[in-house]
């Protein structure tokens, strides 16, 4: 695959070879890490590929690479035209900050961030002895 990437004459061909390489790494060799690296290389060439972004998100989630996953989800938000999809992605980012990274402050900022056409809110409830639990409002509770 490396030889094919090097021989590729344009970016589209390079990203296609890298995507195929990622697929083989994951399915034949069971290496999510190598697959994620191939998708990262593809994304460095074409930052607008939603397919690459989604595949990379899936692998980063499986690998527990939370900080990088947040960066890729933020890129994903910038690529989508649908406000509801953007809202869903922001809520995923907030959940990662809260559940995986223990960053209540960042989770609250993300939950309260504005998305064109939608208002994202968070409810904060005290749980137990001073522990804060952030629960994002469900889709049906997000208002325009």
C-alpha positions as semicolon CSV with decimal commas, in nm:
position;residue;x (nm);y (nm);z (nm)
1;X;0,000;0,000;0,000
2;X;0,281;0,242;0,079
3;X;0,418;0,202;-0,273
4;X;0,073;0,272;-0,416
5;X;0,036;0,583;-0,202
6;X;0,377;0,703;-0,320
7;X;0,290;0,630;-0,683
8;X;-0,047;0,805;-0,668
9;X;-0,062;1,096;-0,908
10;X;-0,324;1,306;-0,727
11;X;-0,480;1,357;-0,385
12;X;-0,797;1,168;-0,471
13;X;-0,598;0,859;-0,562
14;X;-0,387;0,891;-0,246
15;X;-0,691;0,917;-0,020
16;X;-0,855;0,620;-0,195
17;X;-0,544;0,406;-0,141
18;X;-0,515;0,518;0,222
19;X;-0,883;0,438;0,284
20;X;-0,836;0,091;0,136
21;X;-0,523;0,047;0,348
22;X;-0,718;0,145;0,659
23;X;-0,992;-0,102;0,575
24;X;-0,742;-0,386;0,530
25;X;-0,560;-0,297;0,852
26;X;-0,884;-0,313;1,043
27;X;-1,059;-0,609;0,883
28;X;-0,775;-0,843;0,789
29;X;-0,518;-0,759;1,054
30;X;-0,748;-0,647;1,334
31;X;-0,543;-0,334;1,395
32;X;-0,764;-0,040;1,480
33;X;-0,451;0,163;1,559
34;X;-0,296;0,113;1,213
35;X;-0,634;0,174;1,049
36;X;-0,674;0,500;1,243
37;X;-0,325;0,609;1,135
38;X;-0,413;0,549;0,769
39;X;-0,736;0,749;0,807
40;X;-0,538;1,026;0,979
41;X;-0,306;1,041;0,677
42;X;-0,605;1,052;0,444
43;X;-0,765;1,328;0,652
44;X;-0,444;1,531;0,633
45;X;-0,488;1,531;0,254
46;X;-0,865;1,585;0,243
47;X;-1,019;1,737;0,555
48;X;-1,363;1,746;0,390
49;X;-1,422;1,372;0,358
50;X;-1,716;1,285;0,583
51;X;-1,660;0,913;0,522
52;X;-1,301;0,940;0,647
53;X;-1,411;1,152;0,943
54;X;-1,681;0,901;1,044
55;X;-1,449;0,603;1,011
56;X;-1,181;0,779;1,213
57;X;-1,434;0,871;1,484
58;X;-1,542;0,508;1,513
59;X;-1,183;0,387;1,550
60;X;-1,079;0,660;1,793
61;X;-1,381;0,575;2,008
62;X;-1,280;0,206;2,009
63;X;-0,920;0,298;2,096
64;X;-1,027;0,536;2,375
65;X;-0,839;0,824;2,212
66;X;-1,077;1,080;2,363
67;X;-0,886;1,403;2,306
68;X;-0,824;1,328;1,939
69;X;-1,185;1,209;1,902
70;X;-1,307;1,547;2,026
71;X;-1,091;1,721;1,765
72;X;-1,230;1,501;1,487
73;X;-1,588;1,550;1,610
74;X;-1,532;1,928;1,605
75;X;-1,412;1,898;1,246
76;X;-1,724;1,691;1,171
77;X;-1,944;1,967;1,317
78;X;-1,781;2,216;1,079
79;X;-1,855;1,991;0,779
80;X;-2,226;1,920;0,832
81;X;-2,504;2,136;0,696
82;X;-2,784;1,985;0,906
83;X;-2,824;2,176;1,236
84;X;-2,965;1,869;1,411
85;X;-2,663;1,659;1,314
86;X;-2,438;1,939;1,441
87;X;-2,630;1,942;1,768
88;X;-2,596;1,564;1,804
89;X;-2,221;1,586;1,746
90;X;-2,186;1,864;2,004
91;X;-2,373;1,653;2,256
92;X;-2,134;1,365;2,185
93;X;-1,840;1,598;2,253
94;X;-2,000;1,709;2,581
95;X;-2,058;1,348;2,685
96;X;-1,692;1,262;2,616
97;X;-1,573;1,557;2,821
98;X;-1,802;1,456;3,106
99;X;-1,790;1,076;3,106
100;X;-1,446;0,997;2,968
101;X;-1,232;1,296;3,065
102;X;-1,410;1,409;3,382
103;X;-1,416;1,769;3,260
104;X;-1,748;1,895;3,391
105;X;-1,658;2,254;3,304
106;X;-1,588;2,172;2,939
107;X;-1,895;1,950;2,918
108;X;-2,114;2,234;3,043
109;X;-1,961;2,475;2,788
110;X;-2,027;2,231;2,506
111;X;-2,383;2,155;2,616
112;X;-2,459;2,525;2,624
113;X;-2,289;2,612;2,294
114;X;-2,511;2,754;2,022
115;X;-2,569;2,576;1,693
116;X;-2,733;2,778;1,412
117;X;-3,107;2,723;1,436
118;X;-3,096;2,531;1,762
119;X;-3,041;2,598;2,129
120;X;-2,851;2,332;2,325
121;X;-2,910;2,337;2,699
122;X;-2,788;2,128;2,988
123;X;-2,949;2,054;3,319
124;X;-2,715;2,043;3,614
125;X;-2,829;1,855;3,920
126;X;-2,647;1,798;4,243
127;X;-2,595;1,430;4,306
128;X;-2,479;1,293;4,638
129;X;-2,213;1,486;4,825
130;X;-2,141;1,777;4,595
131;X;-2,089;1,574;4,279
132;X;-2,229;1,740;3,972
133;X;-2,408;1,543;3,706
134;X;-2,472;1,699;3,367
135;X;-2,756;1,552;3,165
136;X;-2,807;1,691;2,816
137;X;-3,161;1,744;2,705
138;X;-3,286;1,481;2,466
139;X;-3,354;1,550;2,101
140;X;-3,722;1,610;2,163
141;X;-3,630;1,872;2,423
142;X;-3,400;2,072;2,197
143;X;-3,589;2,376;2,082
144;X;-3,543;2,600;1,783
